[in-house]
Amino acid sequence: MNKINYKTTKGKRLRRHLRVRRKISGTVACPRMCVSITANNIYVQLIDDENGVTLVSTSSLDPKFKEQNATPNLAGAELLGTFTAERAVALNIEQVVFDRSGFRYHGRVKAIAEAARKGGLKF
């Protein structure tokens, strides 16, 4: 089993993520909106934790995102938030629980959340 060094930047983020995940969980009526940011891409999923199913997923690798000639920066994050909200509303999902995955709530994470709120999702 690998030991996690919680003194590194990655370890600190993982520790925050685990702390948040102990407190929140998604259901069919109110799924968990999980945001993950890597060096090159952004991923957003709506997850039903009771059944272990991803209901909606969007990312910067999505063909719809690439049609817009967008990049995974702040403007691209807003675009992903609107795409996620559109797909969720199409499935009659209005209420979600926001999971920032240990990332700080600023920049791209904040842009995704605010764009999703404008698109009709309630946190």
C-alpha positions in Angstrom: 0.0 0.0 0.0 1.3 3.4 -0.9 1.8 5.9 1.8 0.7 9.5 1.0 3.0 12.3 1.9 0.6 15.0 3.2 3.4 17.6 3.2 3.5 17.9 -0.6 1.2 20.1 -2.5 -0.5 17.1 -4.1 -0.8 15.4 -0.7 -2.4 18.5 0.8 -5.0 18.7 -2.0 -5.8 15.0 -1.5 -6.2 15.5 2.2 -8.7 18.3 1.6 -10.5 16.2 -0.9 -10.9 13.3 1.5 -12.1 15.6 4.2 -14.8 17.1 1.9 -15.8 13.6 0.6 -16.5 12.4 4.2 -19.2 15.1 4.5 -20.9 15.1 1.0 -22.5 12.4 -1.1 -24.6 12.5 -4.2 -28.1 10.9 -4.8 -30.3 10.6 -7.9 -32.3 13.6 -6.8 -29.2 15.7 -5.8 -26.0 14.4 -7.5 -22.5 15.4 -6.6 -20.9 17.8 -9.1 -17.3 16.8 -9.1 -14.7 19.1 -10.7 -11.2 17.9 -11.5 -8.5 20.0 -13.0 -5.2 18.6 -14.4 -2.4 20.5 -16.1 -3.9 20.2 -19.5 -7.6 19.5 -19.1 -10.7 20.2 -17.0 -13.3 17.5 -16.2 -16.8 17.9 -14.7 -19.1 15.1 -13.7 -22.5 14.7 -12.0 -22.3 11.5 -9.9 -24.9 9.4 -8.1 -22.9 7.9 -5.3 -25.7 5.6 -4.1 -25.7 3.6 -7.3 -22.1 4.5 -8.4 -23.2 6.0 -11.7 -22.0 9.0 -13.6 -25.2 10.9 -14.8 -23.5 13.7 -16.8 -20.0 14.3 -17.8 -18.2 17.1 -19.7 -14.6 17.9 -20.2 -12.2 20.0 -22.3 -11.8 16.9 -24.4 -15.5 17.0 -25.5 -16.1 17.6 -29.2 -18.6 20.3 -28.4 -15.9 22.1 -26.4 -13.4 21.8 -29.2 -15.9 23.1 -31.8 -15.8 26.4 -29.9 -12.0 26.5 -30.3 -11.8 27.0 -26.5 -8.9 26.3 -24.2 -9.0 25.0 -20.6 -8.5 28.5 -19.1 -11.0 30.7 -17.3 -13.2 31.3 -20.3 -13.1 27.6 -21.1 -14.1 26.7 -17.6 -17.2 29.0 -17.9 -18.1 27.2 -21.1 -17.8 23.8 -19.4 -20.1 25.1 -16.6 -22.7 26.1 -19.0 -22.4 22.7 -20.9 -22.8 20.8 -17.7 -25.9 22.9 -16.7 -27.5 22.3 -20.1 -27.0 18.6 -19.9 -28.2 18.4 -16.3 -31.4 20.4 -17.0 -32.1 18.1 -20.0 -32.1 15.2 -17.5 -34.4 17.2 -15.0 -31.5 17.7 -12.5 -31.8 21.1 -10.8 -30.2 20.6 -7.4 -26.5 19.4 -7.0 -23.9 19.2 -4.3 -20.6 20.9 -5.3 -17.4 18.9 -4.9 -14.3 21.0 -5.6 -12.0 17.9 -5.1 -9.7 19.7 -2.7 -9.0 22.6 -5.1 -9.4 26.1 -3.8 -12.6 27.8 -4.7 -11.2 30.4 -7.1 -10.2 30.7 -10.7 -11.4 27.9 -12.9 -13.3 26.1 -10.1 -15.2 29.2 -9.3 -15.9 30.0 -13.0 -17.4 26.5 -13.5 -19.6 26.9 -10.4 -20.9 30.3 -11.3 -21.6 29.4 -14.9 -23.5 26.3 -13.7 -25.6 28.5 -11.4 -26.4 30.8 -14.3 -27.4 27.7 -16.4 -30.0 26.8 -13.8 -28.3 24.5 -11.3 -28.8 25.1 -7.6 -26.0 24.4 -5.1 
